[in-house]
Amino acid sequence: GTVCSGDALPGGEPGGNDQANMQQAARFLTTADNLYMREYWRALYTAIYRANLLKSYMDQPDILIDFPEETRERLLGDALFLRGLLHFKLQIFFGGYPQLQSDFNNELKGVPYVDHVLAPTEWEQERPPLDTTWAGIESDFIEAAKLLPPRSEIDDVELGRATSGAATAMLAKTYLYQNKFQQAYEAAREVI
């Protein structure tokens, strides 16, 4: 991540032959066969699959016998927050945002937004319009904020877990990436 910003330099061998995949990223010459890019994409979608799997279990009350509703809502909120965050990372890294559209002749697409456990027939998807992916991310953060507790209700042993404030802050950031400044302002004010 930081080799593209100039904060770090990849490899130590003279001539740039060390860490070839990082050398590509540092020179903004990354291709689809770059190992690091493929693994990052795969890891994020694997985590999205797991969040969707958890959500699918939490959405089936018939299998959750004697399961406390408060715990179910918390786990559902965690799954939605993580799914939104993972899609956000994919979108800004591999998809894009409206400010870049003119640089790509208005052909920039979003990353596939996956909101359920995919059947094998659904694995190959077309890239949707940017708005489709951003709308899914917004929805996840909005729903997560409703289900997650505020920081004041979390015990110290659970520090680091998602909160309603974290979901709302990510929603504000999502709005900023889309130039939705009034909505970003309102969401940020809610966190403050």
VEXSE-764614 format. One record per residue (C-alpha): residue number from 1; z, x, y. Coordinates in nm, 4 decimals. Layout:
% residues N
{NUM, {Z, X, Y}},
...
***
This chain:
% residues 192
{1, {0.0000, 0.0000, 0.0000}},
{2, {0.0896, 0.2621, 0.2597}},
{3, {-0.1934, 0.5057, 0.1885}},
{4, {-0.4283, 0.2695, 0.3761}},
{5, {-0.2102, 0.2839, 0.6859}},
{6, {-0.1910, 0.6608, 0.7103}},
{7, {0.1842, 0.6565, 0.6424}},
{8, {0.1268, 0.8412, 0.3163}},
{9, {-0.1361, 1.0713, 0.1732}},
{10, {-0.2471, 1.0416, -0.1902}},
{11, {-0.2691, 1.3361, -0.4225}},
{12, {-0.2045, 1.7018, -0.3681}},
{13, {-0.5087, 1.8721, -0.5139}},
{14, {-0.7481, 2.0263, -0.2607}},
{15, {-1.0762, 1.8360, -0.2408}},
{16, {-0.9253, 1.4948, -0.3082}},
{17, {-0.9678, 1.4869, -0.6853}},
{18, {-0.6036, 1.4005, -0.7502}},
{19, {-0.5218, 1.0277, -0.7717}},
{20, {-0.8833, 0.9128, -0.7356}},
{21, {-0.7874, 0.5443, -0.7205}},
{22, {-0.5534, 0.6106, -0.4281}},
{23, {-0.8115, 0.8330, -0.2607}},
{24, {-1.0503, 0.5352, -0.2652}},
{25, {-0.7899, 0.3130, -0.0989}},
{26, {-0.7062, 0.5743, 0.1644}},
{27, {-1.0728, 0.5989, 0.2593}},
{28, {-1.1240, 0.2178, 0.2490}},
{29, {-1.3796, 0.2633, -0.0294}},
{30, {-1.1991, 0.0605, -0.2948}},
{31, {-1.4216, -0.1004, -0.5560}},
{32, {-1.3602, -0.3749, -0.8111}},
{33, {-1.3096, -0.1198, -1.0879}},
{34, {-1.0165, 0.0490, -0.9101}},
{35, {-0.7306, 0.0530, -1.1608}},
{36, {-0.4582, -0.0074, -0.9010}},
{37, {-0.6377, -0.3063, -0.7498}},
{38, {-0.7033, -0.4640, -1.0906}},
{39, {-0.3420, -0.4182, -1.1961}},
{40, {-0.2070, -0.5597, -0.8691}},
{41, {-0.4311, -0.8680, -0.9052}},
{42, {-0.3290, -0.9093, -1.2703}},
{43, {0.0430, -0.8642, -1.2027}},
{44, {0.0456, -1.1251, -0.9255}},
{45, {-0.1411, -1.3834, -1.1324}},
{46, {0.0839, -1.3118, -1.4319}},
{47, {0.3848, -1.3873, -1.2124}},
{48, {0.2134, -1.7045, -1.0836}},
{49, {0.1628, -1.8115, -1.4460}},
{50, {0.5353, -1.7632, -1.5091}},
{51, {0.6311, -1.9603, -1.1981}},
{52, {0.3980, -2.2417, -1.3078}},
{53, {0.5440, -2.2318, -1.6579}},
{54, {0.8958, -2.2682, -1.5177}},
{55, {0.7787, -2.5505, -1.2906}},
{56, {0.6176, -2.7303, -1.5854}},
{57, {0.9494, -2.7205, -1.7731}},
{58, {1.1440, -2.8410, -1.4699}},
{59, {0.8992, -3.1310, -1.4280}},
{60, {0.9750, -3.2650, -1.7786}},
{61, {1.3074, -3.4511, -1.7617}},
{62, {1.2741, -3.5613, -2.1259}},
{63, {1.3210, -3.2027, -2.2496}},
{64, {1.5982, -3.1251, -2.0008}},
{65, {1.8727, -3.3228, -2.1718}},
{66, {2.2150, -3.2683, -2.0105}},
{67, {2.0599, -3.0272, -1.7595}},
{68, {2.2279, -3.0506, -1.4161}},
{69, {1.9951, -3.1933, -1.1520}},
{70, {2.1178, -2.9436, -0.8920}},
{71, {2.0212, -2.6523, -1.1194}},
{72, {1.6830, -2.8105, -1.1968}},
{73, {1.6060, -2.8481, -0.8255}},
{74, {1.7161, -2.4915, -0.7560}},
{75, {1.4935, -2.3503, -1.0305}},
{76, {1.2043, -2.5660, -0.9158}},
{77, {1.2563, -2.4386, -0.5596}},
{78, {1.2642, -2.0793, -0.6866}},
{79, {0.9383, -2.1327, -0.8775}},
{80, {0.7646, -2.2877, -0.5760}},
{81, {0.8872, -2.0149, -0.3411}},
{82, {0.7677, -1.7396, -0.5740}},
{83, {0.4333, -1.9091, -0.6348}},
{84, {0.3801, -1.9422, -0.2595}},
{85, {0.4818, -1.5813, -0.1964}},
{86, {0.2586, -1.4459, -0.4726}},
{87, {-0.0417, -1.6461, -0.3519}},
{88, {0.0331, -1.5277, 0.0037}},
{89, {0.0190, -1.1646, -0.1104}},
{90, {-0.3052, -1.2281, -0.2993}},
{91, {-0.4568, -1.4113, -0.0040}},
{92, {-0.3900, -1.1442, 0.2577}},
{93, {-0.4892, -0.8638, 0.0212}},
{94, {-0.7921, -1.0089, -0.1596}},
{95, {-0.8764, -1.3301, 0.0259}},
{96, {-0.8510, -1.3229, 0.3963}},
{97, {-0.7562, -1.5139, 0.7048}},
{98, {-0.9526, -1.6901, 0.9785}},
{99, {-0.9494, -1.3939, 1.2186}},
{100, {-1.1740, -1.2042, 0.9743}},
{101, {-1.4352, -1.4780, 0.9271}},
{102, {-1.6738, -1.3513, 1.1949}},
{103, {-1.6699, -1.0045, 1.0357}},
{104, {-1.7906, -1.1615, 0.7095}},
{105, {-2.0589, -1.3969, 0.8498}},
{106, {-1.8261, -1.6971, 0.7937}},
{107, {-1.8533, -1.6451, 0.4172}},
{108, {-1.5001, -1.5210, 0.3518}},
{109, {-1.3331, -1.7098, 0.0647}},
{110, {-0.9755, -1.7551, -0.0443}},
{111, {-0.8247, -1.6492, -0.3736}},
{112, {-0.8026, -1.9072, -0.6506}},
{113, {-0.4901, -2.1148, -0.5907}},
{114, {-0.3314, -2.1915, -0.9267}},
{115, {-0.0788, -2.4751, -0.9242}},
{116, {-0.0377, -2.5333, -1.3003}},
{117, {-0.0533, -2.3506, -1.6308}},
{118, {-0.4251, -2.3047, -1.6850}},
{119, {-0.6038, -2.4015, -2.0036}},
{120, {-0.8420, -2.1314, -2.1328}},
{121, {-1.1367, -2.3388, -2.0091}},
{122, {-1.0012, -2.3045, -1.6530}},
{123, {-0.9589, -1.9260, -1.6469}},
{124, {-1.2834, -1.8482, -1.4681}},
{125, {-1.2700, -2.0063, -1.1246}},
{126, {-1.4857, -1.9917, -0.8162}},
{127, {-1.3248, -1.8628, -0.5000}},
{128, {-1.2371, -2.1625, -0.2810}},
{129, {-1.2640, -2.1922, 0.0979}},
{130, {-0.9853, -2.0124, 0.2844}},
{131, {-0.8297, -2.3432, 0.3911}},
{132, {-0.7800, -2.4537, 0.0299}},
{133, {-0.5695, -2.1506, -0.0576}},
{134, {-0.3719, -2.1562, 0.2671}},
{135, {-0.2963, -2.5288, 0.2211}},
{136, {-0.1536, -2.4621, -0.1255}},
{137, {0.0628, -2.1799, 0.0067}},
{138, {0.1922, -2.3994, 0.2905}},
{139, {0.2725, -2.6803, 0.0478}},
{140, {0.4694, -2.4485, -0.1812}},
{141, {0.6839, -2.3164, 0.1045}},
{142, {0.7435, -2.6658, 0.2486}},
{143, {0.8562, -2.8032, -0.0897}},
{144, {1.0630, -2.4930, -0.1684}},
{145, {1.2461, -2.5231, 0.1654}},
{146, {1.3476, -2.8796, 0.0729}},
{147, {1.4823, -2.7779, -0.2680}},
{148, {1.6496, -2.4439, -0.1975}},
{149, {1.9975, -2.4107, -0.0492}},
{150, {2.0618, -2.2445, 0.2860}},
{151, {2.1996, -1.8901, 0.2888}},
{152, {2.5449, -2.0223, 0.3816}},
{153, {2.5717, -2.1968, 0.0428}},
{154, {2.4845, -1.8928, -0.1694}},
{155, {2.7571, -1.6843, -0.3301}},
{156, {2.7520, -1.3097, -0.2730}},
{157, {2.6601, -1.2523, -0.6383}},
{158, {2.3345, -1.4425, -0.5741}},
{159, {2.2281, -1.2499, -0.2657}},
{160, {1.8571, -1.1838, -0.2767}},
{161, {1.7619, -1.5204, -0.4227}},
{162, {1.5279, -1.7417, -0.2269}},
{163, {1.6808, -1.9730, 0.0317}},
{164, {1.5533, -2.2599, 0.2417}},
{165, {1.5467, -2.0201, 0.5376}},
{166, {1.3351, -1.7669, 0.3471}},
{167, {1.0860, -2.0397, 0.2519}},
{168, {1.0665, -2.1634, 0.6105}},
{169, {1.0266, -1.8081, 0.7439}},
{170, {0.7379, -1.7482, 0.5022}},
{171, {0.5891, -2.0798, 0.6111}},
{172, {0.6013, -1.9569, 0.9721}},
{173, {0.4286, -1.6337, 0.8683}},
{174, {0.1663, -1.8335, 0.6789}},
{175, {0.0965, -2.0355, 0.9933}},
{176, {0.0657, -1.7163, 1.2001}},
{177, {-0.2019, -1.5785, 0.9689}},
{178, {-0.4027, -1.8945, 1.0367}},
{179, {-0.3557, -1.9006, 1.4153}},
{180, {-0.1453, -2.2171, 1.3858}},
{181, {0.0828, -2.0977, 1.6607}},
{182, {0.2634, -2.4237, 1.7421}},
{183, {0.3528, -2.4836, 1.3767}},
{184, {0.4596, -2.1198, 1.3415}},
{185, {0.6814, -2.1555, 1.6466}},
{186, {0.8420, -2.4732, 1.5131}},
{187, {0.9067, -2.3223, 1.1699}},
{188, {1.0496, -2.0030, 1.3220}},
{189, {1.2760, -2.2070, 1.5514}},
{190, {1.4029, -2.3936, 1.2488}},
{191, {1.5006, -2.0653, 1.0841}},
{192, {1.6688, -1.9387, 1.4000}},
***
